[in-house]
Amino acid sequence: MSIARALGNAISGLTATARGTEAVAANLANASTPGYARRDLIVSAQTAGGNAGGVRVDGVTRAVNASVLSESRLAEAARADATTRLDFATRIEEAIGIAGNTGSLGSALSDFQTALASAASRPDDEIRLTQVVDKAATLASRLNALSDEVQAARTEADQAIATDVATLNTALAQVADLNRKIAVLEADGSDPSSLYDQRQGIISEISKIVPVQEVTRAAGAVALFTAEGAVLLDGTRPTELSFTPAGQVTADRTAGTGLSMLTQNGVELTQSQMRLYAGGSLAANFAIRDELAPAAQSLLDDLALDLHDRLADPAVDPTISATSAGLFTDDGARASAATKTGLAGRISVNDAVVASEGGEAWRIRAGLGATTSGAVGDSALLVAMSGALSEASAAATGTAFSGKASLAARLASVETQISTARVNAQSEAAVRNSQADTITTRLTADGVDSDAEMQKLLQYEQAYAANARVIQAIQTMMDQILEI
């Protein structure tokens, strides 16, 4: 081998080790950077005239397991969906509270029944009558607060949808822009790895909002579709999504009636078309707003109607008619199954017994429609009210309740359904979290291994030293030749 060829081989070796060292440094510096893919230096033997001519650097590749990355994105979408649903279920369960605990709905009902029993034992005691009114007001207030909590959750879900849509539009525009930039660098023969990393991170964020499938296109570009086939980006312009938030959501507002649906390229999607975007936080927020929260509201409304009807019965209070308001009212009027939507948020105590509204507490004893206070020792109405709450009566028409049960049993049924929904949501979230964590571990295994990178760095150091010694030997030989 000639001195010139030996020198060329050594220089090519130094160049390769320098590039390799740069790749290792980049890997170690970005080991925990989201979306970063490990860099691997690709080299091959360089030949000149059929003879070995050193090392040729063929390029730097990104180590990405496409199938695992795709699974990871779908798993993260499922995690986001399950977590969002669990947060709502937990919120409603905590709002209702555990029976017996201070501030819970069950505690408010128990206190009201206890106050009725106490007043029935001493109907002449004005303080006990006032306590019945106060406990009834507390029970109504708890139902109001629960209804407000459900509607607040719907309002927040509606606002979260708007945020998700805005984030989605911004991210899709960024991916489209990166597609163009990557195509330019590919055409120039430059290394677009950093742009690939950036794009991968953005797509992973998109996948939390809606499950996404990535399809490779020419010139390094990608097309994006939802898992159910809706086009998000395929070409230079992404799909335009829009959504109009409602501001404040109330019980009477439903999808299509005061509440906006998702609009794709100017066309509002139907309920059936929304399945194209199922699976991520976007779909979960729509489910909360249009399905889960209304179902919880309906349970509360059924319970409020059952409470109302038990004490608005002329058989219980002979001083009222079949059309008169009882102890509990629908914002001052008699409630009905036809207008029960949102009743839990409107139910209140009849002004006839509320002192601050000009009422008299003695009507709890004498009757809501009584004109005189009657005999102070008459406990018949108080006993009848207490019995009406405890009686296993038939479910009110128009409610989801069935069979005969007391009001406490109806409440227990509502609490059970709410708790069951939370338990189911928690189980689903646990499964989704486990799946996502497992796939993330697999994805991380293909990422940067600090120990492996340090071994490579040691190998590059040894290669550098070997090539440097060759150059040093050539220098010594040249010096000796020149001294001759």
C-alpha positions as CSV (number, residue, x, y, z in Angstrom):
1,M,0.0,0.0,0.0
2,S,1.3,3.4,-0.9
3,I,1.8,6.1,1.7
4,A,-0.8,8.3,0.0
5,R,-3.4,5.5,0.1
6,A,-2.6,4.8,3.8
7,L,-3.0,8.4,4.6
8,G,-6.3,8.5,2.8
9,N,-7.5,5.5,4.6
10,A,-6.6,7.0,8.0
11,I,-8.2,10.4,7.2
12,S,-11.5,8.6,6.1
13,G,-11.3,6.7,9.4
14,L,-11.0,9.9,11.4
15,T,-13.9,11.5,9.5
16,A,-16.1,8.4,10.2
17,T,-15.2,8.5,13.9
18,A,-15.9,12.3,14.1
19,R,-19.4,11.7,12.5
20,G,-20.0,8.8,14.8
21,T,-19.0,10.8,17.9
22,E,-21.4,13.5,16.8
23,A,-24.2,10.9,16.6
24,V,-23.4,9.5,20.0
25,A,-23.4,13.0,21.5
26,A,-26.7,13.8,19.9
27,N,-28.2,10.6,21.3
28,L,-27.0,11.2,24.8
29,A,-28.1,14.8,24.8
30,N,-31.6,13.9,23.6
31,A,-32.1,10.6,25.5
32,S,-35.2,12.0,27.2
33,T,-36.4,14.3,24.5
34,P,-40.0,13.4,23.4
35,G,-40.1,12.3,19.8
36,Y,-36.4,11.9,19.4
37,A,-35.2,8.8,17.5
38,R,-31.8,7.3,18.1
39,R,-29.2,8.1,15.4
40,D,-27.1,5.3,14.0
41,L,-24.1,6.0,11.7
42,I,-24.1,3.8,8.5
43,V,-20.6,3.1,7.1
44,S,-19.2,0.8,4.4
45,A,-15.9,-0.1,2.9
46,Q,-14.6,2.4,0.4
47,T,-12.9,1.0,-2.7
48,A,-10.6,2.6,-5.2
49,G,-9.6,0.7,-8.3
50,G,-10.8,-2.6,-6.8
51,N,-8.7,-2.1,-3.7
52,A,-9.8,-1.1,-0.2
53,G,-9.7,2.6,0.2
54,G,-10.8,3.3,3.7
55,V,-14.3,4.0,5.2
56,R,-17.2,5.7,3.5
57,V,-20.0,7.4,5.6
58,D,-23.2,6.4,3.9
59,G,-25.3,8.5,6.2
60,V,-27.1,8.7,9.6
61,T,-30.4,6.8,10.1
62,R,-33.1,7.3,12.6
63,A,-33.9,4.1,14.5
64,V,-37.7,4.0,14.6
65,N,-39.9,0.9,15.0
66,A,-42.8,2.1,12.9
67,S,-45.2,-0.6,14.1
68,V,-44.5,-0.1,17.8
69,L,-44.8,3.7,17.3
70,S,-48.2,3.2,15.7
71,E,-49.3,1.0,18.5
72,S,-48.1,3.5,21.0
73,R,-50.1,6.3,19.5
74,L,-53.3,4.2,19.5
75,A,-52.6,3.2,23.1
76,E,-52.1,6.9,24.1
77,A,-55.4,7.8,22.5
78,A,-57.2,5.1,24.4
79,R,-55.4,6.2,27.6
80,A,-56.6,9.8,27.1
81,D,-60.1,8.7,26.4
82,A,-60.3,6.4,29.5
83,T,-58.6,9.0,31.7
84,T,-61.0,11.8,30.7
85,R,-64.1,9.6,31.3
86,L,-62.7,8.5,34.7
87,D,-62.1,12.0,35.8
88,F,-65.8,12.8,35.1
89,A,-67.1,9.7,36.8
90,T,-64.9,10.4,39.9
91,R,-66.0,14.0,40.0
92,I,-69.7,13.1,40.1
93,E,-69.3,10.3,42.6
94,E,-67.4,12.7,44.9
95,A,-70.1,15.4,44.5
96,I,-72.8,13.0,45.6
97,G,-70.7,11.9,48.5
98,I,-70.6,8.8,50.6
99,A,-73.9,8.1,52.5
100,G,-73.4,9.2,56.1
101,N,-70.6,11.6,55.4
102,T,-71.3,15.3,56.1
103,G,-72.3,17.2,53.0
104,S,-73.4,14.1,51.1
105,L,-76.8,13.8,49.4
106,G,-77.6,10.7,51.6
107,S,-76.7,12.7,54.7
108,A,-79.0,15.5,53.7
109,L,-82.0,13.1,53.1
110,S,-81.3,11.3,56.4
111,D,-81.2,14.7,58.3
112,F,-84.5,15.7,56.7
113,Q,-86.2,12.4,57.7
114,T,-84.8,12.7,61.2
115,A,-86.1,16.3,61.5
116,L,-89.6,15.1,60.5
117,A,-89.5,12.3,63.1
118,S,-88.4,14.8,65.7
119,A,-91.1,17.3,64.9
120,A,-93.7,14.6,64.8
121,S,-92.9,13.8,68.5
122,R,-93.3,17.4,69.5
123,P,-95.5,19.1,66.8
124,D,-96.0,22.1,69.2
125,D,-92.3,23.0,69.1
126,E,-91.8,25.8,66.7
127,I,-88.0,25.2,66.7
128,R,-88.5,21.6,65.5
129,L,-90.8,22.7,62.8
130,T,-88.3,25.3,61.6
131,Q,-85.6,22.6,61.6
132,V,-87.8,20.5,59.2
133,V,-87.9,23.5,56.8
134,D,-84.2,24.1,57.1
135,K,-83.3,20.4,56.5
136,A,-85.8,20.3,53.5
137,A,-84.0,23.4,52.1
138,T,-80.6,21.8,52.7
139,L,-81.8,18.7,50.8
140,A,-83.1,20.8,47.9
141,S,-79.8,22.8,48.0
142,R,-77.8,19.6,47.7
143,L,-79.8,18.5,44.7
144,N,-79.3,22.0,43.2
145,A,-75.5,21.8,43.8
146,L,-75.3,18.3,42.2
147,S,-77.2,19.5,39.1
148,D,-74.9,22.5,38.9
149,E,-71.8,20.2,39.2
150,V,-73.1,18.0,36.3
151,Q,-73.8,21.0,34.1
152,A,-70.4,22.5,35.0
153,A,-68.8,19.3,33.9
154,R,-70.7,19.5,30.6
155,T,-69.6,23.1,30.2
156,E,-66.0,22.2,30.8
157,A,-66.2,19.3,28.4
158,D,-67.7,21.7,25.8
159,Q,-64.8,24.1,26.3
160,A,-62.3,21.2,26.2
161,I,-63.7,20.2,22.8
162,A,-63.0,23.7,21.5
163,T,-59.4,23.6,22.9
164,D,-58.8,20.1,21.4
165,V,-60.1,21.3,18.0
166,A,-57.9,24.4,18.1
167,T,-54.9,22.3,19.1
168,L,-55.6,19.8,16.4
169,N,-55.8,22.5,13.6
170,T,-52.5,24.0,14.8
171,A,-50.8,20.7,14.9
172,L,-52.0,19.5,11.5
173,A,-50.8,22.8,10.0
174,Q,-47.4,22.2,11.6
175,V,-47.2,18.7,10.2
176,A,-48.1,20.0,6.7
177,D,-45.4,22.7,7.0
178,L,-42.8,20.1,8.2
179,N,-43.7,17.9,5.2
180,R,-42.8,20.7,2.9
181,K,-39.5,21.5,4.7
182,I,-38.5,17.8,4.8
183,A,-39.2,17.5,1.1
184,V,-36.8,20.4,0.4
185,L,-34.0,19.0,2.5
186,E,-34.4,15.5,1.0
187,A,-34.1,17.1,-2.5
188,D,-31.0,19.0,-1.4
189,G,-29.4,15.8,0.0
190,S,-29.3,17.4,3.5
191,D,-30.1,15.5,6.7
192,P,-33.7,16.2,7.8
193,S,-33.6,14.0,10.9
194,S,-34.3,16.8,13.4
195,L,-37.4,17.7,11.4
196,Y,-38.5,14.1,11.4
197,D,-38.2,14.1,15.2
198,Q,-40.2,17.3,15.5
199,R,-42.9,15.9,13.3
200,Q,-43.0,12.7,15.2
201,G,-43.5,14.6,18.5
202,I,-46.4,16.6,17.0
203,I,-48.1,13.6,15.6
204,S,-47.8,11.9,19.0
205,E,-49.6,14.9,20.6
206,I,-52.3,14.7,18.0
207,S,-52.8,11.0,18.8
208,K,-53.9,11.9,22.4
209,I,-56.8,14.0,20.9
210,V,-57.8,11.5,18.2
211,P,-56.2,8.1,17.4
212,V,-54.1,8.6,14.3
213,Q,-52.6,6.4,11.6
214,E,-49.5,7.6,9.7
215,V,-49.0,6.7,6.0
216,T,-45.7,7.5,4.3
217,R,-45.8,9.5,1.1
218,A,-43.2,10.5,-1.4
219,A,-40.3,12.9,-0.5
220,G,-40.4,12.0,3.2
221,A,-44.0,13.4,3.6
222,V,-46.7,11.7,5.6
223,A,-50.5,11.5,5.4
224,L,-52.6,11.3,8.6
225,F,-55.9,9.5,9.1
226,T,-58.0,8.7,12.2
227,A,-58.1,5.1,13.2
228,E,-61.7,5.0,11.8
229,G,-60.6,6.4,8.4
230,A,-61.3,10.2,8.5
231,V,-58.7,12.2,6.6
232,L,-56.7,14.6,8.7
233,L,-53.9,15.4,6.3
234,D,-53.2,14.0,2.8
235,G,-51.4,16.5,0.7
236,T,-50.4,20.1,1.3
237,R,-53.5,21.3,3.1
238,P,-54.9,19.6,6.3
239,T,-58.6,19.0,7.0
240,E,-60.2,22.1,8.5
241,L,-62.0,21.3,11.7
242,S,-64.1,23.8,13.6
243,F,-66.3,23.9,16.7
244,T,-68.4,26.6,18.3
245,P,-68.4,26.4,22.1
246,A,-71.7,27.0,23.9
247,G,-70.4,29.2,26.7
248,Q,-72.7,27.9,29.4
249,V,-74.3,24.5,29.1
250,T,-77.7,23.9,30.8
251,A,-79.7,20.7,31.3
252,D,-82.1,21.5,28.4
253,R,-79.4,22.0,25.8
254,T,-78.5,18.9,23.8
255,A,-76.4,18.1,20.8
256,G,-78.0,19.8,17.8
257,T,-80.3,21.8,20.2
258,G,-78.1,24.7,21.4
259,L,-74.9,22.6,21.4
260,S,-72.6,22.5,18.4
261,M,-71.2,19.4,16.8
262,L,-67.8,19.0,15.1
263,T,-67.5,20.6,11.7
264,Q,-65.2,19.1,9.1
265,N,-64.4,21.3,6.0
266,G,-67.5,23.4,6.7
267,V,-69.9,20.5,7.1
268,E,-71.2,19.6,10.5
269,L,-70.9,15.9,11.3
270,T,-73.9,13.9,12.5
271,Q,-73.8,11.7,15.6
272,S,-73.1,8.6,13.5
273,Q,-70.3,10.4,11.7
274,M,-68.7,11.3,14.9
275,R,-67.5,7.7,15.3
276,L,-64.8,8.6,12.7
277,Y,-63.1,10.6,15.6
278,A,-63.7,8.0,18.3
279,G,-61.0,7.0,20.7
280,G,-59.2,10.1,22.1
281,S,-59.8,13.0,24.5
282,L,-62.0,14.7,21.8
283,A,-64.5,11.8,21.7
284,A,-64.4,11.5,25.5
285,N,-65.4,15.1,25.9
286,F,-68.2,14.8,23.5
287,A,-69.4,11.7,25.4
288,I,-69.3,13.6,28.7
289,R,-71.2,16.5,27.2
290,D,-73.8,14.5,25.3
291,E,-74.1,11.2,27.0
292,L,-72.5,10.6,30.4
293,A,-73.4,13.9,32.1
294,P,-77.0,13.9,30.7
295,A,-77.4,10.4,32.1
296,A,-76.3,11.5,35.5
297,Q,-78.6,14.5,35.3
298,S,-81.5,12.3,34.5
299,L,-80.8,10.1,37.5
300,L,-80.9,13.2,39.8
301,D,-84.0,14.6,38.1
302,D,-85.8,11.2,38.6
303,L,-84.8,11.3,42.3
304,A,-86.0,14.9,42.6
305,L,-89.3,14.1,41.0
306,D,-89.8,11.1,43.3
307,L,-89.1,13.3,46.4
308,H,-91.5,16.0,45.0
309,D,-94.3,13.6,44.3
310,R,-94.2,11.8,47.7
311,L,-94.9,15.1,49.5
312,A,-97.2,16.6,46.9
313,D,-99.9,13.9,47.3
314,P,-103.3,15.1,48.6
315,A,-103.4,11.7,50.4
316,V,-100.5,12.9,52.5
317,D,-101.4,16.5,52.8
318,P,-105.3,16.9,52.4
319,T,-104.9,20.7,52.3
320,I,-103.5,20.7,48.8
321,S,-105.0,19.7,45.5
322,A,-103.7,17.4,42.8
323,T,-102.5,20.5,40.9
324,S,-101.0,22.4,43.9
325,A,-97.4,22.5,44.8
326,G,-96.3,20.4,47.8
327,L,-93.5,20.9,50.2
328,F,-91.0,20.8,47.3
329,T,-91.7,22.7,44.2
330,D,-90.3,23.1,40.7
331,D,-89.1,26.7,41.0
332,G,-92.3,27.5,42.8
333,A,-94.7,25.4,40.7
334,R,-95.8,21.8,40.8
335,A,-93.4,19.5,39.0
336,S,-94.3,17.0,36.4
337,A,-92.6,14.1,34.5
338,A,-93.1,16.0,31.2
339,T,-90.9,18.9,32.4
340,K,-88.5,17.0,34.8
341,T,-85.3,17.7,32.7
342,G,-83.2,19.8,35.0
343,L,-85.6,19.5,37.9
344,A,-82.8,18.7,40.3
345,G,-81.4,22.1,39.6
346,R,-84.7,23.9,40.1
347,I,-86.3,22.1,43.0
348,S,-86.9,24.3,46.1
349,V,-88.9,24.4,49.3
350,N,-92.4,25.9,49.1
351,D,-92.3,29.6,50.0
352,A,-95.4,29.0,52.2
353,V,-93.2,27.5,54.9
354,V,-90.1,29.7,54.5
355,A,-90.0,32.6,56.9
356,S,-87.7,34.7,54.7
357,E,-90.3,34.5,51.9
358,G,-93.2,35.4,54.1
359,G,-94.2,31.8,54.9
360,E,-95.0,30.2,58.3
361,A,-93.3,27.1,59.7
362,W,-96.6,25.9,61.3
363,R,-97.8,24.9,57.8
364,I,-95.5,21.9,58.1
365,R,-97.8,20.7,60.9
366,A,-101.2,22.1,59.7
367,G,-100.8,21.7,55.9
368,L,-99.3,23.6,53.0
369,G,-102.7,24.9,52.1
370,A,-103.9,25.6,55.6
371,T,-105.2,29.0,56.5
372,T,-104.9,28.6,60.3
373,S,-102.3,26.9,62.5
374,G,-104.8,24.4,63.8
375,A,-104.1,22.2,66.9
376,V,-100.5,22.5,68.1
377,G,-100.5,18.9,69.2
378,D,-101.6,17.5,65.8
379,S,-98.8,15.4,64.3
380,A,-100.8,13.6,61.6
381,L,-99.3,15.5,58.7
382,L,-95.7,15.2,60.0
383,V,-96.2,11.4,60.5
384,A,-97.8,11.1,57.0
385,M,-94.8,13.0,55.4
386,S,-92.3,10.8,57.2
387,G,-94.3,7.7,56.2
388,A,-94.5,8.9,52.5
389,L,-90.7,9.1,52.4
390,S,-90.3,5.6,54.0
391,E,-93.0,3.9,52.1
392,A,-92.1,1.5,49.3
393,S,-94.2,3.2,46.6
394,A,-94.3,2.6,42.9
395,A,-91.9,4.5,40.7
396,A,-93.2,7.8,39.2
397,T,-94.3,7.6,35.6
398,G,-91.6,8.9,33.2
399,T,-88.6,8.0,35.4
400,A,-86.0,5.3,35.0
401,F,-86.9,3.8,38.4
402,S,-88.8,0.5,38.5
403,G,-90.7,-1.5,41.1
404,K,-91.6,-0.2,44.6
405,A,-89.0,1.4,46.9
406,S,-88.6,4.0,49.6
407,L,-86.9,7.3,48.8
408,A,-83.8,6.2,50.6
409,A,-83.7,3.0,48.5
410,R,-84.1,5.2,45.3
411,L,-81.2,7.3,46.4
412,A,-79.2,4.2,47.1
413,S,-80.0,3.0,43.6
414,V,-78.7,6.3,42.2
415,E,-75.5,6.1,44.3
416,T,-74.9,2.6,43.2
417,Q,-75.3,3.5,39.5
418,I,-72.9,6.4,39.9
419,S,-70.4,4.3,41.8
420,T,-70.6,1.5,39.3
421,A,-70.0,3.9,36.5
422,R,-66.9,5.1,38.3
423,V,-65.6,1.6,39.0
424,N,-66.1,0.6,35.4
425,A,-64.3,3.7,34.2
426,Q,-61.5,3.1,36.7
427,S,-61.1,-0.5,35.5
428,E,-61.1,0.6,31.9
429,A,-58.5,3.3,32.7
430,A,-56.3,0.8,34.5
431,V,-56.3,-1.5,31.4
432,R,-55.6,1.3,29.0
433,N,-52.8,2.7,31.2
434,S,-51.2,-0.7,31.5
435,Q,-51.4,-1.3,27.7
436,A,-49.9,2.2,27.1
437,D,-47.1,1.7,29.6
438,T,-46.2,-1.7,28.1
439,I,-46.0,-0.3,24.6
440,T,-44.1,2.7,25.8
441,T,-41.6,0.4,27.4
442,R,-41.2,-1.5,24.1
443,L,-40.8,1.9,22.3
444,T,-38.2,3.0,24.8
445,A,-36.2,-0.2,24.2
446,D,-35.6,1.0,20.7
447,G,-34.6,4.4,22.0
448,V,-31.3,5.7,23.4
449,D,-29.4,3.2,25.7
450,S,-26.9,5.3,27.5
451,D,-24.6,2.3,28.2
452,A,-24.7,1.2,24.6
453,E,-23.9,4.7,23.5
454,M,-20.9,4.9,25.9
455,Q,-19.6,1.6,24.4
456,K,-19.8,3.1,21.0
457,L,-18.0,6.2,22.1
458,L,-15.2,4.0,23.5
459,Q,-15.0,2.2,20.2
460,Y,-14.8,5.5,18.3
461,E,-12.1,6.6,20.7
462,Q,-10.1,3.5,19.9
463,A,-10.7,3.8,16.2
464,Y,-9.6,7.5,16.4
465,A,-6.4,6.5,18.2
466,A,-5.6,3.8,15.7
467,N,-6.1,6.1,12.7
468,A,-4.1,8.8,14.5
469,R,-1.2,6.4,15.0
470,V,-1.2,5.5,11.3
471,I,-0.9,9.2,10.5
472,Q,1.8,9.6,13.1
473,A,3.7,6.6,11.5
474,I,3.4,8.2,8.1
475,Q,4.7,11.4,9.5
476,T,7.7,9.6,11.0
477,M,8.3,7.8,7.7
478,M,8.2,11.0,5.7
479,D,10.6,12.7,8.1
480,Q,13.1,9.8,7.7
481,I,12.7,9.9,3.9
482,L,13.4,13.6,3.9
483,E,16.5,13.2,6.1
484,I,18.1,10.8,3.6
